[in-house]
């Protein structure tokens, strides 16, 4: 029984540079992914959003491929996330479970779709953790503001937090085409049924919306905190101006007394 195994190895992979460096022909793909054959019955796919999926390869073969991909990764992960899906090829209707799928035929289009969904699922786990971490940090800042009436971050640090949330959001929207069905599903009913079943089983759209909501909430919190920080700086500046005016007035008053 074939087994698809996907890893999230980095925040992003430079697919264009990888395709130039890897000599084997691309079986399928676009600017954001590339599917290759490897050995007598193996395949692997590389995705722009930092995931790699394998089928029919042993540990050593996977390790060699991952090592080759490393130079093209942006921000390698210290701990890789993984997800697997067992594929049962047998006559009958498509059946999709949480860790297995049954299909009547495992052609290239079906294999590509299955590998893509497993890769997207592990990528969503990674981005969900990133979004939750970002949201948790904003909650800590909000709690400090509630308890102390101030936050221990500078304006520049808050700007970096806002930029981080925006970059995370752009990465997900720009790299994970999880709401779009492959073009092949328009002409192939079997692929269309498989596509819809995989979306339901992996809960792709709900997980995507949850991540987007977490990032949006974190971004709104950070915008509010940044606004409060700017207000505090503005207030401090106003007091400094007032003090300078008072010093100038006192200076004039003292000069007139001593004349």
C-alpha positions as CSV (number, residue, x, y, z in Angstrom):
1,X,0.0,0.0,0.0
2,X,1.6,3.3,-1.0
3,X,2.1,5.9,1.7
4,X,2.3,9.6,1.2
5,X,4.5,11.3,3.8
6,X,4.8,15.1,3.9
7,X,7.2,17.3,5.9
8,X,7.2,21.0,6.6
9,X,10.9,21.8,6.5
10,X,11.1,25.6,6.1
11,X,9.0,28.7,5.9
12,X,9.5,28.9,2.2
13,X,11.4,27.1,-0.6
14,X,12.7,28.8,-3.7
15,X,11.1,26.5,-6.3
16,X,12.5,28.4,-9.3
17,X,16.1,28.0,-8.1
18,X,15.5,24.3,-7.1
19,X,14.1,23.4,-10.5
20,X,17.2,24.8,-12.2
21,X,19.5,22.9,-9.9
22,X,17.7,19.6,-9.9
23,X,18.5,17.8,-13.1
24,X,15.4,15.5,-13.3
25,X,12.5,16.5,-15.5
26,X,9.4,17.9,-13.8
27,X,6.4,15.6,-14.3
28,X,3.9,18.3,-13.2
29,X,3.8,21.6,-11.4
30,X,4.0,25.4,-11.8
31,X,5.8,28.3,-10.3
32,X,4.8,27.2,-6.8
33,X,5.3,23.4,-6.9
34,X,7.2,20.7,-8.7
35,X,6.5,16.9,-8.9
36,X,9.3,14.5,-9.8
37,X,9.6,10.8,-10.3
38,X,12.4,9.1,-8.3
39,X,13.6,5.6,-8.8
40,X,11.5,2.7,-10.2
41,X,8.2,3.7,-8.4
42,X,8.9,6.7,-6.2
43,X,7.8,10.3,-6.4
44,X,8.4,13.5,-4.5
45,X,6.9,17.0,-4.7
46,X,8.4,20.3,-3.5
47,X,6.1,23.2,-2.6
48,X,6.8,26.9,-2.3
49,X,5.3,27.1,1.1
50,X,8.0,25.0,2.7
51,X,6.6,21.5,2.4
52,X,7.9,18.4,0.7
53,X,5.8,15.2,0.0
54,X,7.1,11.7,-0.7
55,X,5.7,8.4,-1.9
56,X,7.4,5.1,-2.6
57,X,10.8,6.3,-1.2
58,X,12.8,4.8,1.8
59,X,14.3,6.8,4.6
60,X,17.7,7.1,2.9
61,X,16.2,8.4,-0.3
62,X,14.1,10.9,1.5
63,X,17.0,12.1,3.6
64,X,19.2,12.6,0.4
65,X,16.5,14.6,-1.3
66,X,15.8,16.8,1.8
67,X,19.6,17.4,2.1
68,X,19.6,18.6,-1.6
69,X,16.7,20.9,-1.0
70,X,18.3,22.6,2.1
71,X,20.2,25.4,0.2
72,X,16.9,26.5,-1.4
73,X,15.0,26.9,1.9
74,X,14.2,30.1,3.7
75,X,14.4,29.8,7.5
76,X,14.8,26.0,8.0
77,X,12.7,24.6,10.8
78,X,14.5,23.1,13.8
79,X,11.6,20.7,14.3
80,X,9.9,19.4,11.2
81,X,6.2,18.8,11.2
82,X,4.9,15.7,9.3
83,X,1.7,14.1,8.1
84,X,1.0,10.8,6.4
85,X,-1.7,9.3,4.2
86,X,-2.0,5.6,3.3
87,X,-3.3,5.0,-0.3
88,X,-5.4,1.9,-1.1
89,X,-5.8,1.3,-4.8
90,X,-8.8,-0.9,-5.3
91,X,-12.0,-1.0,-7.4
92,X,-15.0,0.9,-6.2
93,X,-15.9,4.5,-5.2
94,X,-13.4,7.0,-3.7
95,X,-13.3,6.8,0.1
96,X,-11.3,9.2,2.2
97,X,-10.5,8.8,5.9
98,X,-8.3,10.9,8.3
99,X,-5.2,8.8,7.6
100,X,-6.1,6.8,4.5
101,X,-7.8,7.0,1.1
102,X,-9.1,4.5,-1.3
103,X,-9.0,5.2,-5.0
104,X,-9.8,3.0,-8.0
105,X,-6.7,4.2,-9.9
106,X,-3.5,6.0,-8.9
107,X,-2.6,7.9,-12.0
108,X,-0.4,11.0,-12.1
109,X,-3.3,13.5,-11.6
110,X,-4.6,11.6,-8.6
111,X,-1.2,11.2,-7.1
112,X,-0.5,14.9,-7.5
113,X,-3.8,15.9,-5.8
114,X,-3.2,13.5,-2.9
115,X,0.4,14.7,-2.3
116,X,-0.8,18.4,-2.6
117,X,-3.4,17.9,0.1
118,X,-1.1,16.1,2.5
119,X,1.5,18.9,2.0
120,X,-1.1,21.6,2.5
121,X,-2.4,20.0,5.6
122,X,1.0,19.9,7.3
123,X,1.7,23.4,6.1
124,X,-1.6,24.6,7.7
125,X,-0.5,23.0,11.0
126,X,2.7,25.0,10.8
127,X,1.0,28.3,9.9
128,X,-1.6,27.7,12.6
129,X,1.1,27.4,15.2
130,X,2.7,30.6,13.9
131,X,-0.6,32.5,14.0
132,X,-1.4,31.2,17.5
133,X,2.1,32.2,18.8
134,X,1.6,35.7,17.3
135,X,-1.8,36.0,18.9
136,X,-0.5,34.7,22.3
137,X,2.2,37.4,22.2
138,X,-0.3,40.2,21.6
139,X,-2.4,38.9,24.5
140,X,0.6,39.1,26.8
141,X,1.1,42.7,25.7
142,X,-2.6,43.5,26.2
143,X,-2.5,41.9,29.7
144,X,0.6,44.0,30.6
145,X,-1.2,47.1,29.4
146,X,-4.2,46.3,31.6
147,X,-2.1,45.5,34.7
148,X,0.6,48.2,34.4
149,X,-1.0,50.8,32.2
150,X,2.0,50.5,29.8
151,X,3.8,48.1,27.5
152,X,7.5,47.2,27.7
153,X,8.0,47.5,23.9
154,X,9.3,50.4,21.9
155,X,7.4,51.8,18.9
156,X,9.9,50.1,16.6
157,X,9.3,46.7,18.2
158,X,5.6,47.1,17.8
159,X,6.1,48.0,14.1
160,X,8.1,44.8,13.7
161,X,5.3,42.8,15.3
162,X,2.8,44.3,12.9
163,X,5.1,43.6,10.0
164,X,5.4,40.0,11.1
165,X,1.7,39.5,11.2
166,X,1.3,41.1,7.7
167,X,4.1,38.9,6.3
168,X,2.5,35.8,7.7
169,X,-0.8,36.7,6.3
170,X,0.7,37.4,2.8
171,X,2.6,34.2,2.9
172,X,-0.5,32.1,3.5
173,X,-2.7,34.0,1.0
174,X,0.1,34.1,-1.6
175,X,1.4,30.5,-1.3
176,X,-1.4,28.2,-0.3
177,X,-3.9,27.9,-3.0
178,X,-6.2,25.9,-0.7
179,X,-9.5,27.4,-1.7
180,X,-9.0,26.7,-5.4
181,X,-9.7,23.2,-7.0
182,X,-7.2,22.0,-9.6
183,X,-8.1,22.7,-13.2
184,X,-8.3,18.9,-13.8
185,X,-11.4,18.6,-11.6
186,X,-13.5,20.6,-14.2
187,X,-13.1,17.8,-16.7
188,X,-12.8,14.7,-14.5
189,X,-15.7,13.8,-12.2
190,X,-13.6,11.2,-10.2
191,X,-11.0,13.9,-9.5
192,X,-13.7,16.4,-8.6
193,X,-15.3,13.9,-6.1
194,X,-11.8,13.2,-4.7
195,X,-11.1,16.9,-4.4
196,X,-14.3,17.6,-2.5
197,X,-13.8,14.6,-0.2
198,X,-10.2,15.6,0.6
199,X,-11.3,19.2,1.4
200,X,-13.9,17.9,3.8
201,X,-11.7,15.3,5.5
202,X,-8.6,17.6,5.9
203,X,-11.0,20.4,6.9
204,X,-8.9,22.7,4.7
205,X,-11.2,25.7,4.4
206,X,-12.1,25.8,8.1
207,X,-8.5,25.6,9.2
208,X,-7.5,28.3,6.7
209,X,-10.2,30.7,8.0
210,X,-9.2,30.0,11.6
211,X,-5.6,31.0,10.8
212,X,-6.8,34.1,8.9
213,X,-9.0,35.1,11.9
214,X,-6.1,34.6,14.4
215,X,-3.8,36.7,12.3
216,X,-6.4,39.4,11.8
217,X,-7.1,39.6,15.5
218,X,-3.4,39.8,16.3
219,X,-3.0,42.5,13.7
220,X,-5.9,44.5,15.1
221,X,-4.5,44.2,18.7
222,X,-1.0,45.3,17.5
223,X,-2.5,48.3,15.6
224,X,-4.3,49.3,18.8
225,X,-1.1,48.9,20.9
226,X,0.9,50.9,18.3
227,X,-1.7,53.6,18.4
228,X,-1.5,53.8,22.2
229,X,2.3,53.9,22.0
230,X,2.2,56.8,19.5
231,X,-0.3,58.6,21.7
232,X,2.0,58.1,24.7
233,X,4.9,59.5,22.7
234,X,2.8,62.4,21.6
235,X,1.7,63.2,25.1
236,X,5.4,63.0,26.3
237,X,6.4,65.4,23.5
238,X,3.6,67.8,24.5
239,X,4.8,67.8,28.1
240,X,8.4,68.4,27.0
241,X,7.3,71.4,25.0
242,X,5.3,72.7,27.9
243,X,8.3,72.3,30.2
244,X,10.6,74.0,27.7
245,X,8.1,76.9,27.5
246,X,8.0,77.1,31.3
247,X,11.8,77.2,31.5
248,X,11.9,79.9,28.9
249,X,9.2,81.9,30.8
250,X,11.1,81.5,34.1
251,X,14.3,82.5,32.4
252,X,12.7,85.7,31.1
253,X,11.2,86.4,34.5
254,X,14.5,85.9,36.3
255,X,16.3,88.1,33.8
256,X,13.8,91.0,34.4
257,X,14.1,90.7,38.2
258,X,17.9,90.9,38.1
259,X,17.9,94.0,35.8
